[in-house]
Amino acid sequence: MISGGSLPAGAAGDWIPLFDGKSLEGWTVKIQGQEAGRDAKQIFRAEDGTILATYRAYQEFDDEFGHLFHDVPWKRYKLRMEYRFTGDQLEGGPEWGYLNSGVMIHGQTAKSMGLDQSFPDSIEVQFLGSDEETRRPTGNICTPATMVDVNGETLDRHCVDSSSPPMPAGEWTEVEVRVDGSRELVVLVEGIEVIRVTNLRMDDGTPLDHGTISIQAESHDCAYRKIEIMELE
């Protein structure tokens, strides 16, 4: 663990829950256009044992991208969680936001984000759902203000697809992320490795070896559960 925060007792090698199943204690929200800590229409809610990212209180999407940040930064760890998509995409959401969410790794803090900043500087592990008309992999890697290497070469586009098969949008999908500082990030979907990237860094080349974890809201409702972390020795 990098710096202060409150977590249940545990040691390296133990899985520790980051979500207590009933509240957002230990998490800080940042919605585009709102100050950190403010969520005027409760996009993020603790509900039925899940963290639900929902736009049910909105009539139309107007760039209210949201992130919910765990308050403790990390450096070397395993993170696992389950996600599934619910309902329909909010009207006005971007085309690419359909059945699209994710978890941000080695990110900046909620308070350091600009008022109208859409996404934290971070490495995104993208969560995608598939249906009869839209089929694509999940566990992809995207790079808002960051860079990674894929097979030893710098990623020359914003996102790179994993080798995951399409995962049904309405079913729970387990994703595990293994992070070794700036050296390596590995994603597993349902226990199978689907992508591995190395040399995590900012756009200016500064090594990105620690930071926050945050989950997304991108115009399509998504639920998260069983969010656990294991600190590596």
PLY file of the C-alpha trace (Angstrom):
ply
format ascii 1.0
element vertex 233
property float x
property float y
property float z
element edge 232
property int vertex1
property int vertex2
end_header
0.00 0.00 0.00
1.34 3.43 -0.94
-0.23 5.79 1.56
-2.88 6.26 4.20
-6.41 4.95 4.22
-8.62 2.56 6.12
-8.88 -1.09 5.18
-9.91 -4.27 6.99
-7.04 -6.12 8.65
-5.07 -8.26 6.24
-1.61 -9.16 5.08
0.10 -9.66 1.75
-1.40 -12.77 0.20
-4.91 -12.21 1.61
-7.92 -11.04 -0.38
-9.35 -7.89 1.21
-12.80 -6.50 0.30
-12.82 -2.91 -0.94
-16.63 -2.71 -0.88
-18.58 -3.58 2.26
-21.71 -4.52 0.30
-23.90 -1.82 1.82
-22.27 1.63 1.59
-19.77 3.69 -0.39
-17.58 4.25 2.66
-13.93 4.49 1.61
-14.82 5.71 -1.90
-14.96 9.21 -3.41
-17.06 10.13 -6.43
-16.13 12.48 -9.29
-18.76 13.35 -11.90
-17.80 15.52 -14.87
-19.00 19.06 -14.22
-19.23 18.55 -10.43
-16.70 18.95 -7.65
-15.09 15.81 -6.25
-17.36 14.23 -3.65
-20.57 15.59 -5.20
-23.01 13.31 -7.04
-26.16 15.42 -7.38
-28.36 12.66 -8.82
-26.63 9.65 -7.24
-25.14 8.00 -10.28
-23.19 5.76 -7.89
-25.22 3.84 -5.29
-24.76 0.91 -2.96
-27.74 -1.30 -3.76
-28.55 -4.99 -3.27
-24.96 -5.90 -2.39
-23.55 -4.14 -5.45
-22.12 -0.79 -6.43
-24.54 0.35 -9.09
-23.55 2.99 -11.63
-26.95 4.16 -12.85
-28.42 7.08 -14.78
-31.99 6.34 -13.67
-32.39 9.92 -12.36
-31.34 11.46 -15.70
-33.51 12.16 -18.74
-30.64 12.63 -21.19
-26.87 12.24 -21.09
-24.88 15.48 -21.17
-21.29 14.34 -20.66
-21.90 13.26 -17.04
-19.10 10.73 -17.15
-18.48 9.42 -13.64
-15.79 7.64 -11.66
-15.88 6.24 -8.15
-12.41 6.22 -6.59
-11.24 3.93 -3.84
-9.50 6.20 -1.35
-6.29 4.15 -0.94
-3.65 4.16 -3.72
-1.86 0.92 -4.58
1.31 -0.19 -6.37
1.63 -4.01 -6.63
-1.52 -6.04 -6.28
-4.21 -8.27 -7.68
-7.70 -6.82 -8.06
-10.78 -8.84 -8.87
-14.44 -8.01 -9.29
-17.56 -8.99 -11.17
-19.61 -6.73 -13.40
-22.78 -6.89 -15.49
-24.77 -4.37 -17.49
-28.38 -3.54 -16.69
-31.14 -1.70 -18.53
-30.68 0.48 -21.59
-28.12 3.14 -22.43
-29.22 6.65 -21.48
-30.44 8.71 -24.42
-27.69 11.00 -25.71
-24.87 8.72 -24.59
-21.95 8.28 -27.01
-22.22 5.44 -29.49
-19.10 3.84 -28.03
-20.65 4.01 -24.53
-23.14 1.24 -25.31
-22.52 -1.68 -22.92
-19.22 -0.03 -21.99
-17.65 0.55 -18.58
-14.38 -0.32 -16.86
-11.92 0.01 -14.02
-9.13 2.59 -14.00
-5.70 1.49 -12.70
-2.82 3.66 -11.36
-5.04 6.73 -11.67
-4.88 10.23 -10.31
-7.05 11.16 -7.32
-10.62 12.40 -7.57
-9.66 15.76 -6.08
-6.86 16.30 -8.61
-9.22 16.01 -11.59
-10.36 19.15 -13.39
-14.01 20.15 -12.98
-14.85 19.22 -16.59
-12.29 16.43 -17.00
-13.96 13.33 -18.46
-11.55 10.58 -17.38
-8.73 10.33 -14.86
-5.19 9.94 -16.15
-4.80 6.18 -15.74
-4.66 2.79 -17.45
-8.20 1.61 -18.22
-9.22 -2.03 -18.18
-12.32 -1.76 -20.34
-15.45 -3.79 -19.55
-17.67 -4.47 -22.56
-20.87 -6.45 -22.82
-22.17 -8.30 -25.87
-25.67 -8.97 -27.16
-27.17 -10.39 -30.34
-26.18 -7.35 -32.40
-22.97 -6.24 -30.68
-20.22 -8.76 -30.03
-16.71 -7.78 -28.92
-14.06 -8.79 -26.38
-13.84 -7.49 -22.83
-10.82 -6.74 -20.63
-9.32 -4.44 -23.29
-6.69 -1.81 -22.42
-7.17 1.94 -23.03
-4.78 4.76 -22.21
-6.20 8.17 -21.17
-3.08 10.42 -20.96
-0.90 7.31 -20.60
1.08 4.80 -22.68
1.86 1.09 -22.51
3.82 -1.42 -24.55
2.16 -4.39 -26.23
4.49 -7.18 -27.32
7.43 -4.88 -26.68
6.15 -2.00 -28.84
4.39 1.20 -27.82
0.63 1.05 -28.29
-0.02 3.39 -31.22
-3.77 3.87 -30.62
-6.01 4.63 -27.65
-7.24 1.07 -27.05
-6.10 -2.46 -27.81
-8.44 -5.47 -27.79
-7.88 -8.48 -25.58
-8.30 -12.08 -26.67
-11.44 -12.51 -24.55
-14.53 -14.07 -26.12
-17.70 -11.93 -26.09
-19.33 -11.96 -22.64
-23.14 -11.69 -22.31
-24.08 -8.20 -21.12
-26.66 -9.27 -18.55
-24.56 -11.98 -16.88
-21.92 -11.52 -14.19
-18.39 -11.57 -15.61
-15.33 -11.91 -13.38
-12.25 -9.83 -14.23
-8.92 -10.01 -12.41
-6.18 -7.42 -12.91
-2.61 -8.16 -11.81
-0.43 -5.07 -11.48
3.32 -4.97 -10.83
4.11 -1.27 -10.44
5.01 0.23 -13.81
6.50 -3.03 -15.07
3.45 -5.06 -16.10
-0.34 -5.28 -16.08
-2.14 -8.56 -16.82
-5.90 -9.04 -17.27
-7.76 -12.31 -16.74
-11.41 -12.84 -17.69
-13.13 -15.77 -15.99
-9.69 -16.99 -14.89
-8.07 -16.94 -18.33
-5.35 -14.44 -19.29
-6.58 -12.26 -22.17
-4.00 -9.45 -22.39
-0.63 -8.42 -20.98
0.95 -4.96 -21.28
4.24 -3.60 -19.98
6.10 -0.34 -19.36
3.19 1.61 -17.89
3.89 5.35 -18.15
2.45 8.82 -18.59
2.36 10.44 -22.03
5.56 12.30 -21.17
7.36 9.03 -20.39
7.22 9.27 -16.58
6.86 5.73 -15.14
3.38 5.08 -13.78
4.00 2.74 -10.86
1.14 3.46 -8.44
-2.16 5.27 -8.11
-5.87 5.02 -7.47
-8.43 2.44 -8.53
-11.76 3.74 -9.84
-14.84 2.26 -11.49
-16.67 3.97 -14.31
-20.06 5.29 -15.36
-20.23 6.00 -19.10
-23.98 6.34 -19.89
-24.96 2.64 -19.67
-25.95 1.30 -16.24
-23.49 -1.23 -14.82
-23.34 -3.12 -11.52
-20.17 -4.20 -9.71
-19.75 -6.69 -6.88
-17.17 -8.84 -5.04
-14.53 -6.11 -5.33
-11.40 -7.46 -3.64
-7.70 -6.71 -3.60
-4.59 -8.69 -2.69
-1.41 -6.79 -1.98
1.68 -8.46 -3.45
4.87 -8.82 -1.41
0 1
1 2
2 3
3 4
4 5
5 6
6 7
7 8
8 9
9 10
10 11
11 12
12 13
13 14
14 15
15 16
16 17
17 18
18 19
19 20
20 21
21 22
22 23
23 24
24 25
25 26
26 27
27 28
28 29
29 30
30 31
31 32
32 33
33 34
34 35
35 36
36 37
37 38
38 39
39 40
40 41
41 42
42 43
43 44
44 45
45 46
46 47
47 48
48 49
49 50
50 51
51 52
52 53
53 54
54 55
55 56
56 57
57 58
58 59
59 60
60 61
61 62
62 63
63 64
64 65
65 66
66 67
67 68
68 69
69 70
70 71
71 72
72 73
73 74
74 75
75 76
76 77
77 78
78 79
79 80
80 81
81 82
82 83
83 84
84 85
85 86
86 87
87 88
88 89
89 90
90 91
91 92
92 93
93 94
94 95
95 96
96 97
97 98
98 99
99 100
100 101
101 102
102 103
103 104
104 105
105 106
106 107
107 108
108 109
109 110
110 111
111 112
112 113
113 114
114 115
115 116
116 117
117 118
118 119
119 120
120 121
121 122
122 123
123 124
124 125
125 126
126 127
127 128
128 129
129 130
130 131
131 132
132 133
133 134
134 135
135 136
136 137
137 138
138 139
139 140
140 141
141 142
142 143
143 144
144 145
145 146
146 147
147 148
148 149
149 150
150 151
151 152
152 153
153 154
154 155
155 156
156 157
157 158
158 159
159 160
160 161
161 162
162 163
163 164
164 165
165 166
166 167
167 168
168 169
169 170
170 171
171 172
172 173
173 174
174 175
175 176
176 177
177 178
178 179
179 180
180 181
181 182
182 183
183 184
184 185
185 186
186 187
187 188
188 189
189 190
190 191
191 192
192 193
193 194
194 195
195 196
196 197
197 198
198 199
199 200
200 201
201 202
202 203
203 204
204 205
205 206
206 207
207 208
208 209
209 210
210 211
211 212
212 213
213 214
214 215
215 216
216 217
217 218
218 219
219 220
220 221
221 222
222 223
223 224
224 225
225 226
226 227
227 228
228 229
229 230
230 231
231 232
